[in-house]
Amino acid sequence: MAPPGASEHQLGLAMDLGSTKSGGQLNSSFGKSKGGQWVRQNAHRFGFIVRYQEGWEDITGYNYEPWHVRYVGVEHATAM
């Protein structure tokens, strides 16, 4: 969890995605769901990235969050 005042959501660049199948709960199982897999494979087409990837915790300082997407633009998202 981001400290107060440091959330990407406050900047308007990030949003959390979920599924009605999970009751709207944000958890890592979203990454294995059909919707989560679609997001991972297609987010770049709309300028988004899955911000906190599995295995990158030491780099980002955040746990895996397959529901958290950030807008970086199509060109950057595709390159990333």
C-alpha positions in Angstrom: 0.0 0.0 0.0 1.3 3.4 -0.9 1.9 5.9 1.9 -0.5 8.8 2.1 -0.1 11.2 -0.8 1.9 8.8 -2.9 -0.8 6.8 -4.7 -0.7 6.7 -8.5 -4.5 6.8 -8.2 -4.3 10.4 -6.9 -2.5 11.4 -10.1 -5.3 10.1 -12.2 -2.9 7.8 -14.1 -3.9 4.5 -12.5 -7.0 2.4 -11.8 -7.9 -1.0 -10.3 -9.7 -3.6 -12.4 -11.7 -6.4 -11.0 -14.2 -9.1 -11.8 -17.7 -9.7 -10.7 -16.8 -13.3 -10.3 -14.5 -12.4 -7.4 -17.1 -10.2 -5.8 -15.2 -7.1 -6.7 -12.3 -8.1 -4.4 -8.8 -7.1 -5.4 -6.5 -10.1 -5.1 -3.8 -11.9 -7.0 -6.2 -14.5 -8.3 -7.4 -11.9 -10.8 -4.1 -12.4 -12.7 -5.0 -16.0 -13.4 -8.6 -15.3 -14.3 -9.7 -15.0 -17.9 -10.2 -11.2 -17.5 -6.8 -10.8 -15.8 -5.1 -12.7 -18.6 -6.8 -10.5 -21.2 -5.6 -7.4 -19.4 -2.0 -8.6 -19.3 -2.1 -9.5 -23.0 -4.0 -6.4 -24.3 -3.5 -3.4 -21.9 -0.7 -2.0 -24.0 -3.0 -1.6 -26.9 -4.8 1.1 -24.9 -1.7 2.6 -23.4 -1.8 0.8 -20.0 0.6 -1.5 -18.2 0.1 -3.9 -15.3 2.2 -1.8 -12.9 3.2 -4.2 -10.2 4.3 -7.5 -11.9 4.9 -10.8 -10.2 8.6 -11.2 -9.5 9.4 -7.5 -9.5 8.6 -6.9 -5.8 12.2 -6.1 -4.9 12.4 -3.5 -7.7 8.9 -1.8 -7.3 8.6 -2.2 -3.5 5.1 -3.4 -4.0 3.5 -6.9 -3.9 2.2 -8.3 -7.1 -1.0 -6.5 -8.1 -2.4 -7.8 -11.3 -5.5 -5.6 -11.0 -3.5 -2.3 -10.9 -3.0 -0.7 -14.3 -1.3 2.6 -15.1 -1.5 4.7 -18.2 1.8 5.4 -19.9 0.6 5.9 -23.5 0.4 3.3 -26.3 4.0 3.9 -27.5 5.5 3.4 -24.1 3.2 0.6 -23.0 4.0 -1.3 -26.2 7.8 -0.9 -25.7 7.5 -2.0 -22.1 
